[in-house]
Amino acid sequence: MRIILLGAPGAGKGTQADSIKSKYPIAHISTGDILRANVKAGTELGKNAKVYMDAGKLVPDEVIVGMMEKRLTEADCKEGFMLDGFPRTIAQAEALDKMLAKHAIKLDAVVSLEIDDDTVVSRLTSRRVCKRCGEIYNTAFKPAVKEGVCDKCGGEVIQRDDDKESVIRNRLSVFHTQTAPLIDYYTRKGLLITVDATGGRDAVLKILEKK
């Protein structure tokens, strides 16, 4: 299975990917996770990317495309993969097409998770993350037992800069302008599947298993 997960920030791409991965042994490739790991490690890529991420802007194509080509050739992608957060623009999609053709890889589906902006803002402004282990909390339905302290490791639980409302609104604006056109792009290729992003953890898995 080789799929792309499309959707606004906070649409639940990571949650749906976890559901799929629980049944199929495929690689979950999240550009967000890769970039945040580089930011935490203080690499040159991380330093450059952090400027864009903190402002809610997209990281430049040349950084992302090169990183993704290297990742798709790693051993754990042989059984399949899910791309989460890439491509984000038509230019990236075209670069991905060339990359896949080069390695004789064929996409099976592109899943678009549909959600309204206000729901996204509500979800993301409630999110908190442990600085030490990365455990995710939510002030509405999964708060830490002790506010500001991770239940698992005792690390500091914070709100990331990119989960603040002003940044989220900007990220949504960027998504609608640059990423939403991918829906038309993949519709024309006959690959697009639309899923209600409020439909629960296994919403995508259930649809994929029917195809």
C-alpha positions as CSV (number, residue, x, y, z in Angstrom):
1,M,0.0,0.0,0.0
2,R,1.4,3.4,-1.1
3,I,-0.8,6.3,-0.2
4,I,-0.7,10.1,0.5
5,L,-2.7,11.6,3.3
6,L,-3.9,15.2,2.5
7,G,-5.5,17.5,5.0
8,A,-5.3,20.8,6.8
9,P,-3.1,21.0,10.0
10,G,-5.1,19.3,12.7
11,A,-7.2,17.2,10.3
12,G,-5.9,14.0,12.0
13,K,-3.4,12.7,9.5
14,G,-1.2,11.3,12.2
15,T,-4.1,9.6,14.0
16,Q,-5.3,8.0,10.8
17,A,-1.8,6.9,9.9
18,D,-1.5,5.2,13.3
19,S,-4.7,3.3,12.6
20,I,-3.5,2.1,9.2
21,K,-0.1,1.2,10.5
22,S,-1.6,-0.9,13.3
23,K,-2.8,-3.3,10.5
24,Y,-0.4,-2.9,7.7
25,P,3.5,-3.0,8.0
26,I,4.2,0.2,6.0
27,A,6.3,3.2,6.8
28,H,4.6,6.3,8.1
29,I,6.6,9.3,6.7
30,S,5.7,12.5,8.3
31,T,7.6,15.6,7.2
32,G,6.5,17.3,10.4
33,D,8.2,14.7,12.6
34,I,11.3,14.6,10.5
35,L,11.6,18.4,10.6
36,R,10.9,18.7,14.3
37,A,13.6,16.0,15.0
38,N,16.1,18.1,13.1
39,V,15.0,21.3,14.9
40,K,15.5,19.5,18.3
41,A,18.9,18.2,17.2
42,G,20.0,21.6,16.0
43,T,21.0,20.5,12.6
44,E,21.5,23.1,9.8
45,L,18.2,21.8,8.2
46,G,16.5,22.2,11.5
47,K,17.7,25.7,12.0
48,N,16.6,26.8,8.6
49,A,13.2,25.0,8.9
50,K,12.4,26.4,12.3
51,V,12.2,29.9,11.0
52,Y,9.4,28.8,8.5
53,M,7.7,26.4,10.9
54,D,7.4,29.0,13.8
55,A,5.8,31.5,11.4
56,G,3.4,28.9,10.0
57,K,4.9,28.9,6.6
58,L,5.9,26.1,4.3
59,V,9.5,24.9,4.3
60,P,11.1,25.5,0.9
61,D,10.7,22.8,-1.7
62,E,14.4,22.2,-2.2
63,V,14.8,21.2,1.4
64,I,11.8,18.9,1.5
65,V,12.1,17.2,-1.9
66,G,15.7,16.1,-1.3
67,M,14.9,14.8,2.1
68,M,11.9,12.8,0.9
69,E,13.8,11.2,-2.0
70,K,16.4,9.9,0.4
71,R,13.6,8.7,2.8
72,L,11.6,6.8,0.2
73,T,14.6,4.7,-0.8
74,E,15.1,3.3,2.8
75,A,14.4,-0.3,3.5
76,D,11.2,0.1,5.5
77,C,9.5,1.6,2.5
78,K,9.7,-1.6,0.4
79,E,6.4,-2.9,1.8
80,G,4.7,0.4,1.3
81,F,4.4,3.9,2.8
82,M,2.1,6.7,3.8
83,L,3.2,10.2,3.1
84,D,1.9,12.7,5.7
85,G,2.5,16.3,5.0
86,F,4.1,15.8,1.6
87,P,3.4,16.9,-1.1
88,R,2.0,20.3,0.0
89,T,2.1,22.1,-3.4
90,I,1.6,21.3,-7.0
91,A,5.4,21.8,-7.6
92,Q,6.1,19.2,-4.9
93,A,3.5,16.8,-6.4
94,E,5.2,17.1,-9.8
95,A,8.6,16.5,-8.2
96,L,7.2,13.4,-6.4
97,D,5.8,12.0,-9.6
98,K,9.2,12.2,-11.2
99,M,10.8,10.7,-8.1
100,L,8.4,7.8,-8.0
101,A,8.8,7.1,-11.7
102,K,12.5,7.1,-11.3
103,H,12.2,4.4,-8.7
104,A,9.4,2.5,-10.5
105,I,6.9,3.2,-7.6
106,K,3.2,3.5,-8.2
107,L,0.8,5.3,-5.8
108,D,-2.4,3.5,-4.8
109,A,-4.5,6.3,-3.5
110,V,-4.5,9.9,-2.2
111,V,-6.8,10.4,0.8
112,S,-8.2,13.9,1.5
113,L,-9.3,14.4,5.1
114,E,-12.1,17.1,5.1
115,I,-12.5,19.4,8.1
116,D,-13.6,23.0,8.7
117,D,-11.2,25.7,10.0
118,D,-12.9,26.4,13.3
119,T,-12.6,22.7,14.3
120,V,-8.9,22.8,13.4
121,V,-8.3,25.8,15.6
122,S,-10.2,24.3,18.5
123,R,-8.2,21.0,18.2
124,L,-4.8,22.6,17.9
125,T,-5.0,25.3,20.4
126,S,-5.9,22.6,23.0
127,R,-2.8,20.5,22.1
128,R,0.1,20.3,24.5
129,V,3.4,18.3,24.0
130,C,6.1,17.0,26.3
131,K,9.4,18.6,25.5
132,R,11.3,15.5,26.7
133,C,9.5,12.5,25.2
134,G,7.0,14.0,22.7
135,E,3.9,12.6,24.4
136,I,0.8,14.5,23.2
137,Y,-1.9,15.9,25.5
138,N,-5.1,17.9,25.0
139,T,-6.5,20.3,27.5
140,A,-10.1,19.4,26.5
141,F,-10.0,15.6,26.6
142,K,-6.6,14.3,27.5
143,P,-4.9,16.7,30.0
144,A,-1.8,15.8,32.0
145,V,-2.6,14.6,35.5
146,K,-0.5,17.4,36.8
147,E,-0.7,20.6,34.7
148,G,2.6,21.2,32.8
149,V,4.2,17.9,33.8
150,C,4.3,14.8,31.6
151,D,2.6,11.7,33.0
152,K,5.1,9.4,31.3
153,C,8.5,10.9,31.9
154,G,8.0,14.0,34.1
155,G,9.2,16.3,31.4
156,E,7.8,19.8,30.8
157,V,4.5,19.9,28.9
158,I,4.1,23.0,26.7
159,Q,2.1,24.5,23.9
160,R,4.2,24.6,20.8
161,D,4.6,28.0,19.0
162,D,2.9,26.5,15.9
163,D,-0.2,25.5,18.0
164,K,-1.0,29.1,18.9
165,E,-4.2,30.5,17.2
166,S,-2.5,33.3,15.2
167,V,0.0,30.8,13.7
168,I,-2.7,28.2,13.1
169,R,-4.9,30.7,11.2
170,N,-1.9,31.6,9.1
171,R,-1.1,27.9,8.4
172,L,-4.7,27.3,7.3
173,S,-4.5,30.3,4.9
174,V,-1.3,28.8,3.5
175,F,-3.0,25.4,3.2
176,H,-6.0,26.7,1.3
177,T,-3.8,28.8,-1.0
178,Q,-1.0,26.3,-1.8
179,T,-2.1,22.8,-0.8
180,A,-5.8,22.6,-1.5
181,P,-5.2,22.6,-5.3
182,L,-3.7,19.2,-4.9
183,I,-7.2,17.9,-4.5
184,D,-7.9,18.8,-8.2
185,Y,-4.5,17.5,-9.2
186,Y,-5.1,14.0,-7.8
187,T,-8.7,14.0,-8.8
188,R,-7.6,14.3,-12.4
189,K,-5.3,11.4,-11.9
190,G,-8.2,9.3,-10.5
191,L,-6.4,8.7,-7.2
192,L,-8.4,10.9,-4.8
193,I,-10.5,9.5,-1.9
194,T,-12.4,12.0,0.3
195,V,-13.0,11.2,3.9
196,D,-14.8,13.1,6.7
197,A,-12.0,13.9,9.2
198,T,-14.4,13.9,12.1
199,G,-15.4,10.3,11.4
200,G,-13.2,8.7,14.0
201,R,-9.8,7.0,14.3
202,D,-10.4,4.2,11.8
203,A,-12.3,6.3,9.2
204,V,-9.6,6.0,6.5
205,L,-8.8,2.4,7.2
206,K,-12.4,1.3,6.7
207,I,-12.6,3.1,3.3
208,L,-9.3,1.7,2.1
209,E,-10.3,-1.8,3.0
210,K,-13.4,-1.5,0.9
211,K,-11.4,-0.6,-2.2
